[in-house]
Amino acid sequence: MRALAAGLCATIALLGACTEGDRTAAGAAAAPGEVAMAGTPEGIPSHAPARFGFGSEASDARVAMWDIDVRPDGEGLPAGSGSVAQGRDVYNVHCVACHGPTGTEGPNDRLVDSEQWDDVPGTRTVGNYWPYATTLYDYIRKAMPQLTPGILSHDQVYAVIAYILWMNEIVPEDAVMDAETLPAVVMPARDKFVVDDRVGGAGIVR
């Protein structure tokens, strides 16, 4: 044990004897893909670019695309409309690859399931979990289709919502969704959610 301890002490002493120049040289000679933190006085590898150039400036048009705030009561919904029949065409072009022909298949989230739940749902879909139809607009306009979000027009978003609601047996086949009819849709799971009106502080009940 004494011999082992002596060996460790000698190794530590040898490592501590390295000069700043030795460490800088070692950093500069790092293999490709390695991060040599002592490459420069600022700690940036000497082989790193001055600027990586990730991302791009957010244009006014791009900010406007995401600057959407649609509330449960429908406030924030834009002008436009879309029918179930029109939504079927939008769905088959932009949604079917991820959600399947009937909204129950595909690699991504399931959209259709009318089975109701009492405590914890077995699935979480538009039909049995989503509490407000209006917020579908907010989500789809911002985030869908997954690879090209923001490409759908206001009319197309209304239409595909109508189609998804129809697939879940929530609206009839002749339904047309717009800023007036969409807030009027009562989702099956609306009463499953309660408003969190708790206040902070020591007396909060969780």
C-alpha positions in Angstrom: 0.0 0.0 0.0 2.9 2.4 0.8 4.4 1.7 -2.6 1.1 2.3 -4.4 0.6 5.6 -2.5 4.1 6.7 -3.3 3.5 5.9 -7.0 0.3 8.0 -7.1 2.1 10.9 -5.4 4.9 10.8 -7.9 2.4 10.7 -10.8 0.4 13.7 -9.4 3.6 15.7 -8.9 4.7 14.9 -12.5 1.4 16.1 -13.9 1.5 19.3 -11.8 4.9 20.0 -13.3 3.5 20.6 -16.8 3.9 24.2 -17.9 1.2 26.4 -19.4 3.0 26.0 -22.7 2.8 22.3 -22.5 -0.9 22.4 -21.9 -1.5 24.9 -24.7 0.5 22.8 -27.1 -1.4 19.7 -26.1 -4.7 21.5 -26.7 -3.6 22.8 -30.1 -2.7 19.3 -31.1 -6.1 17.8 -30.2 -7.4 15.3 -32.6 -10.3 16.3 -34.9 -13.6 16.3 -33.0 -11.9 16.8 -29.7 -12.4 20.0 -27.7 -9.1 21.5 -26.5 -10.2 24.0 -24.0 -6.7 25.5 -23.4 -6.1 26.3 -27.1 -6.1 30.1 -26.5 -5.9 32.4 -23.4 -9.7 32.7 -23.6 -10.0 28.9 -23.4 -11.3 28.6 -27.0 -9.6 26.0 -29.2 -7.2 27.5 -31.6 -8.7 25.4 -34.4 -12.3 26.6 -33.7 -13.9 29.0 -36.2 -14.5 32.6 -35.2 -18.2 32.2 -35.8 -20.3 29.1 -36.2 -23.2 30.8 -38.1 -26.0 28.7 -36.6 -29.5 29.8 -37.2 -30.7 33.0 -39.0 -32.4 36.3 -38.1 -36.1 36.0 -37.4 -37.9 38.0 -40.1 -41.1 39.9 -39.4 -43.0 37.4 -41.5 -41.6 34.4 -39.5 -42.4 36.1 -36.2 -45.9 36.8 -37.4 -46.4 33.2 -38.3 -45.8 32.1 -34.7 -47.4 35.2 -33.0 -50.7 33.4 -32.5 -52.6 33.3 -29.2 -56.0 31.5 -29.5 -57.8 31.2 -26.3 -60.3 28.6 -25.2 -63.2 31.0 -25.8 -62.0 31.6 -29.4 -60.4 35.0 -28.9 -57.6 35.3 -31.4 -59.1 33.2 -34.1 -58.6 34.7 -37.6 -61.0 35.1 -40.4 -61.5 32.1 -42.7 -63.4 28.8 -42.8 -63.0 25.2 -43.8 -65.3 22.2 -44.2 -64.9 18.5 -43.4 -64.7 17.7 -47.1 -61.9 20.3 -47.6 -60.2 19.1 -44.5 -60.0 15.5 -45.8 -57.9 16.7 -48.8 -55.6 18.7 -46.5 -55.2 15.8 -44.1 -54.4 13.3 -46.9 -51.7 15.6 -48.3 -50.1 16.9 -45.1 -51.1 14.6 -42.1 -51.6 11.1 -43.3 -47.9 10.1 -43.3 -47.6 10.7 -39.6 -51.1 9.9 -38.3 -52.4 7.3 -40.7 -55.5 7.3 -42.9 -57.9 7.1 -40.0 -55.9 9.1 -37.4 -55.2 5.9 -35.4 -52.1 4.6 -37.2 -48.8 6.1 -38.1 -45.5 6.7 -36.3 -46.7 9.9 -34.5 -49.5 10.7 -32.0 -52.9 9.1 -32.4 -55.6 11.7 -33.2 -58.8 9.6 -33.0 -60.3 7.8 -30.1 -63.8 8.4 -28.8 -63.4 6.1 -25.8 -64.1 8.2 -22.6 -62.2 7.9 -19.4 -63.0 8.4 -15.7 -59.6 8.8 -14.1 -56.6 8.4 -16.3 -57.1 8.0 -20.1 -55.6 5.0 -21.9 -54.9 7.2 -24.9 -54.7 11.0 -25.2 -56.4 12.0 -28.4 -58.4 14.9 -29.8 -61.5 12.9 -29.3 -61.1 11.8 -25.7 -58.6 14.2 -24.1 -58.4 17.6 -25.8 -60.6 20.0 -23.7 -61.0 22.9 -26.1 -61.5 22.8 -29.9 -60.2 26.3 -30.3 -56.7 25.5 -29.1 -56.4 23.0 -31.9 -56.1 26.0 -34.2 -53.3 27.5 -32.1 -51.3 24.3 -32.1 -51.8 23.2 -35.7 -51.1 26.7 -37.1 -47.8 26.9 -35.2 -46.5 23.4 -35.2 -48.0 21.3 -38.1 -47.1 19.8 -40.4 -44.1 18.6 -38.3 -41.5 19.1 -41.0 -42.9 22.3 -42.5 -44.9 24.1 -39.8 -46.7 27.3 -40.9 -47.4 26.4 -44.5 -51.1 25.8 -44.0 -53.4 28.8 -44.7 -56.1 29.9 -42.2 -58.7 28.1 -44.3 -56.7 24.9 -44.5 -56.2 24.9 -40.7 -60.0 25.3 -40.1 -60.7 22.6 -42.7 -58.3 20.0 -41.2 -59.7 20.7 -37.7 -63.2 20.1 -39.0 -62.1 16.8 -40.5 -60.3 15.7 -37.3 -63.4 16.6 -35.2 -65.6 14.7 -37.7 -63.3 11.6 -37.5 -63.8 11.7 -33.7 -67.6 11.9 -34.2 -67.7 15.3 -32.5 -69.2 17.3 -35.5 -71.4 16.2 -38.4 -70.0 15.6 -41.9 -71.4 18.8 -43.2 -69.8 20.9 -40.5 -67.9 24.1 -41.4 -65.4 25.5 -38.9 -64.7 29.2 -38.5 -64.2 31.8 -35.8 -67.8 31.4 -34.7 -68.5 27.7 -35.0 -65.2 26.4 -33.6 -65.6 28.0 -30.2 -69.1 26.5 -30.0 -67.8 22.9 -30.3 -68.1 21.2 -26.9 -65.3 18.7 -26.5 -66.1 15.4 -24.7 -63.3 15.9 -22.2 -64.0 19.5 -21.4 -65.4 18.7 -17.9 -62.5 16.4 -17.1 -60.3 19.4 -16.5 -60.5 22.0 -13.7 -59.1 25.5 -13.4 -55.9 25.6 -11.2 -56.9 28.6 -9.0 -54.3 27.8 -6.3 -52.2 30.7 -5.0 -48.6 30.6 -3.9 -47.3 30.8 -0.4 -46.8 28.7 2.7 -50.4 27.7 2.9 -50.7 26.3 -0.6 -52.5 22.9 -0.8 -51.2 20.5 -3.4 
